[in-house]
Amino acid sequence: MAENKTKPTEASVEDYLAAIADENRRTDCGVLAKLMSKVTKQAPKMWGTSIVGFGSYHYKYESGREGDSCLTGFSARKGDISIYLTASFPGQEALYTKLGKHKTGKACLYIRKLSEVDLDILAQLIKGSFDERKLRHMQ
């Protein structure tokens, strides 16, 4: 089986954030890192070259594939900030309706600017996802 490419590294989160070219995106990612640290009570850590992760868990699929991942995290992508959440948790859909301008994927939340969303609702989404992933994977 192929080895996972996204692993925790010793790279500096501060260096990653400082290297974000767009000043507004850089500021938003700094605010998001502080918000996620506060909500998760975890220090940020780089996973691979472009994911700022919080906490970690071990997973194992029925296929036998297993590995480690961050419980939640984000990455400054070209178009949006990708926030990595669980696919679902109780009350998640209701929070999305109150969040503000965003897009979603299976387990990702995409935000262009933090000013377009309600940060209190975002914090609730992060906390709900973080707690749900811990519940599912850390028993």
TORVEXKE-253365 format. One record per residue (C-alpha): residue in three letters; x, y, z. Coordinates in Angstrom, 1 decimal. Example, Ala and Ser with C-alpha at 12.3 -4.5 7.8 and 13.67 -1.06 7.14 Angstrom:
<site tordren="ALA" X="12.3" Y="-4.5" Z="7.8"/>
<site tordren="SER" X="13.7" Y="-1.1" Z="7.1"/>
//
This chain:
<site tordren="MET" X="0.0" Y="0.0" Z="0.0"/>
<site tordren="ALA" X="1.2" Y="3.5" Z="-0.8"/>
<site tordren="GLU" X="2.4" Y="5.6" Z="2.1"/>
<site tordren="ASN" X="0.4" Y="8.7" Z="3.1"/>
<site tordren="LYS" X="2.0" Y="11.9" Z="1.8"/>
<site tordren="THR" X="0.3" Y="14.2" Z="4.4"/>
<site tordren="LYS" X="2.1" Y="13.6" Z="7.6"/>
<site tordren="PRO" X="3.0" Y="15.9" Z="10.5"/>
<site tordren="THR" X="6.3" Y="17.7" Z="10.0"/>
<site tordren="GLU" X="8.6" Y="19.9" Z="11.9"/>
<site tordren="ALA" X="8.0" Y="22.8" Z="9.5"/>
<site tordren="SER" X="7.1" Y="26.1" Z="11.0"/>
<site tordren="VAL" X="3.5" Y="27.2" Z="11.0"/>
<site tordren="GLU" X="4.6" Y="30.8" Z="11.3"/>
<site tordren="ASP" X="6.8" Y="30.4" Z="8.2"/>
<site tordren="TYR" X="4.0" Y="28.9" Z="6.2"/>
<site tordren="LEU" X="1.6" Y="31.7" Z="7.2"/>
<site tordren="ALA" X="4.2" Y="34.4" Z="6.5"/>
<site tordren="ALA" X="4.8" Y="32.9" Z="3.0"/>
<site tordren="ILE" X="1.2" Y="33.4" Z="1.9"/>
<site tordren="ALA" X="1.5" Y="36.1" Z="-0.8"/>
<site tordren="ASP" X="-1.8" Y="37.8" Z="-0.5"/>
<site tordren="GLU" X="-1.9" Y="40.0" Z="2.5"/>
<site tordren="ASN" X="-5.6" Y="39.6" Z="3.3"/>
<site tordren="ARG" X="-5.4" Y="35.8" Z="2.9"/>
<site tordren="ARG" X="-2.3" Y="35.8" Z="5.2"/>
<site tordren="THR" X="-4.1" Y="37.9" Z="7.8"/>
<site tordren="ASP" X="-7.3" Y="35.7" Z="7.6"/>
<site tordren="CYS" X="-5.2" Y="32.5" Z="8.0"/>
<site tordren="GLY" X="-3.4" Y="34.0" Z="11.1"/>
<site tordren="VAL" X="-6.8" Y="34.8" Z="12.6"/>
<site tordren="LEU" X="-8.1" Y="31.3" Z="11.7"/>
<site tordren="ALA" X="-5.0" Y="29.6" Z="13.3"/>
<site tordren="LYS" X="-5.7" Y="31.5" Z="16.5"/>
<site tordren="LEU" X="-9.4" Y="30.7" Z="16.4"/>
<site tordren="MET" X="-8.7" Y="27.0" Z="15.8"/>
<site tordren="SER" X="-6.1" Y="26.8" Z="18.6"/>
<site tordren="LYS" X="-8.6" Y="28.4" Z="21.0"/>
<site tordren="VAL" X="-11.5" Y="26.1" Z="20.0"/>
<site tordren="THR" X="-9.5" Y="22.9" Z="19.9"/>
<site tordren="LYS" X="-7.1" Y="23.7" Z="22.7"/>
<site tordren="GLN" X="-4.4" Y="22.3" Z="20.4"/>
<site tordren="ALA" X="-1.2" Y="24.0" Z="19.1"/>
<site tordren="PRO" X="-1.1" Y="24.3" Z="15.3"/>
<site tordren="LYS" X="1.3" Y="21.9" Z="13.5"/>
<site tordren="MET" X="2.2" Y="21.6" Z="9.8"/>
<site tordren="TRP" X="0.9" Y="18.4" Z="8.0"/>
<site tordren="GLY" X="2.7" Y="18.0" Z="4.7"/>
<site tordren="THR" X="3.7" Y="21.3" Z="3.1"/>
<site tordren="SER" X="0.4" Y="23.2" Z="3.2"/>
<site tordren="ILE" X="-2.0" Y="22.0" Z="5.9"/>
<site tordren="VAL" X="-2.1" Y="23.6" Z="9.3"/>
<site tordren="GLY" X="-3.5" Y="20.9" Z="11.6"/>
<site tordren="PHE" X="-4.8" Y="20.7" Z="15.1"/>
<site tordren="GLY" X="-4.7" Y="17.4" Z="17.1"/>
<site tordren="SER" X="-4.3" Y="14.0" Z="15.5"/>
<site tordren="TYR" X="-6.0" Y="10.7" Z="15.2"/>
<site tordren="HIS" X="-5.3" Y="7.2" Z="13.8"/>
<site tordren="TYR" X="-7.7" Y="5.8" Z="11.3"/>
<site tordren="LYS" X="-8.1" Y="2.3" Z="9.7"/>
<site tordren="TYR" X="-10.4" Y="1.5" Z="6.8"/>
<site tordren="GLU" X="-12.0" Y="-1.8" Z="6.1"/>
<site tordren="SER" X="-9.6" Y="-2.2" Z="3.2"/>
<site tordren="GLY" X="-6.7" Y="-2.3" Z="5.6"/>
<site tordren="ARG" X="-5.4" Y="1.1" Z="4.7"/>
<site tordren="GLU" X="-4.5" Y="3.1" Z="7.8"/>
<site tordren="GLY" X="-2.7" Y="6.2" Z="8.8"/>
<site tordren="ASP" X="-2.8" Y="9.4" Z="10.9"/>
<site tordren="SER" X="-4.4" Y="12.7" Z="10.2"/>
<site tordren="CYS" X="-5.2" Y="16.0" Z="11.9"/>
<site tordren="LEU" X="-8.5" Y="16.2" Z="13.7"/>
<site tordren="THR" X="-9.2" Y="19.5" Z="12.0"/>
<site tordren="GLY" X="-7.1" Y="22.0" Z="10.0"/>
<site tordren="PHE" X="-7.0" Y="24.4" Z="7.2"/>
<site tordren="SER" X="-5.0" Y="25.3" Z="4.1"/>
<site tordren="ALA" X="-4.6" Y="28.5" Z="2.1"/>
<site tordren="ARG" X="-5.4" Y="27.4" Z="-1.4"/>
<site tordren="LYS" X="-5.3" Y="29.6" Z="-4.5"/>
<site tordren="GLY" X="-9.0" Y="30.5" Z="-4.6"/>
<site tordren="ASP" X="-10.3" Y="29.8" Z="-1.1"/>
<site tordren="ILE" X="-9.2" Y="28.8" Z="2.4"/>
<site tordren="SER" X="-10.0" Y="25.1" Z="2.8"/>
<site tordren="ILE" X="-11.1" Y="24.1" Z="6.3"/>
<site tordren="TYR" X="-11.1" Y="20.4" Z="7.0"/>
<site tordren="LEU" X="-14.1" Y="19.2" Z="9.0"/>
<site tordren="THR" X="-15.9" Y="15.8" Z="9.4"/>
<site tordren="ALA" X="-18.5" Y="14.9" Z="6.8"/>
<site tordren="SER" X="-21.3" Y="15.5" Z="9.4"/>
<site tordren="PHE" X="-22.1" Y="16.0" Z="13.0"/>
<site tordren="PRO" X="-25.4" Y="16.8" Z="14.8"/>
<site tordren="GLY" X="-26.5" Y="20.3" Z="14.1"/>
<site tordren="GLN" X="-24.0" Y="21.0" Z="11.4"/>
<site tordren="GLU" X="-26.5" Y="21.8" Z="8.6"/>
<site tordren="ALA" X="-28.2" Y="24.4" Z="10.8"/>
<site tordren="LEU" X="-24.9" Y="26.1" Z="11.5"/>
<site tordren="TYR" X="-24.1" Y="26.2" Z="7.7"/>
<site tordren="THR" X="-27.3" Y="28.1" Z="7.1"/>
<site tordren="LYS" X="-26.1" Y="30.8" Z="9.5"/>
<site tordren="LEU" X="-22.5" Y="30.9" Z="8.5"/>
<site tordren="GLY" X="-22.4" Y="33.3" Z="5.6"/>
<site tordren="LYS" X="-20.8" Y="33.0" Z="2.2"/>
<site tordren="HIS" X="-19.2" Y="29.6" Z="1.8"/>
<site tordren="LYS" X="-19.0" Y="26.4" Z="-0.2"/>
<site tordren="THR" X="-18.8" Y="22.9" Z="1.0"/>
<site tordren="GLY" X="-17.4" Y="19.6" Z="-0.2"/>
<site tordren="LYS" X="-17.7" Y="16.2" Z="1.4"/>
<site tordren="ALA" X="-15.6" Y="17.1" Z="4.4"/>
<site tordren="CYS" X="-14.3" Y="20.6" Z="3.5"/>
<site tordren="LEU" X="-15.6" Y="24.1" Z="4.1"/>
<site tordren="TYR" X="-14.4" Y="26.6" Z="1.6"/>
<site tordren="ILE" X="-14.2" Y="30.3" Z="2.5"/>
<site tordren="ARG" X="-12.8" Y="33.1" Z="0.4"/>
<site tordren="LYS" X="-12.6" Y="35.7" Z="3.2"/>
<site tordren="LEU" X="-13.3" Y="35.5" Z="6.9"/>
<site tordren="SER" X="-15.1" Y="38.8" Z="6.7"/>
<site tordren="GLU" X="-17.8" Y="37.1" Z="4.8"/>
<site tordren="VAL" X="-18.7" Y="34.6" Z="7.6"/>
<site tordren="ASP" X="-19.8" Y="34.7" Z="11.2"/>
<site tordren="LEU" X="-16.8" Y="33.8" Z="13.2"/>
<site tordren="ASP" X="-18.9" Y="32.6" Z="16.2"/>
<site tordren="ILE" X="-20.7" Y="30.1" Z="13.9"/>
<site tordren="LEU" X="-17.4" Y="29.1" Z="12.3"/>
<site tordren="ALA" X="-16.0" Y="28.4" Z="15.8"/>
<site tordren="GLN" X="-19.1" Y="26.2" Z="16.5"/>
<site tordren="LEU" X="-18.6" Y="24.3" Z="13.2"/>
<site tordren="ILE" X="-14.9" Y="23.7" Z="14.0"/>
<site tordren="LYS" X="-15.7" Y="22.6" Z="17.6"/>
<site tordren="GLY" X="-18.5" Y="20.3" Z="16.5"/>
<site tordren="SER" X="-16.3" Y="18.7" Z="13.9"/>
<site tordren="PHE" X="-13.3" Y="18.3" Z="16.2"/>
<site tordren="ASP" X="-15.4" Y="16.7" Z="18.9"/>
<site tordren="GLU" X="-17.2" Y="14.4" Z="16.5"/>
<site tordren="ARG" X="-13.9" Y="13.2" Z="15.0"/>
<site tordren="LYS" X="-12.5" Y="12.6" Z="18.5"/>
<site tordren="LEU" X="-15.6" Y="10.6" Z="19.4"/>
<site tordren="ARG" X="-15.4" Y="8.5" Z="16.3"/>
<site tordren="HIS" X="-11.7" Y="7.8" Z="16.3"/>
<site tordren="MET" X="-10.3" Y="8.1" Z="19.8"/>
<site tordren="GLN" X="-12.2" Y="5.6" Z="21.9"/>
//
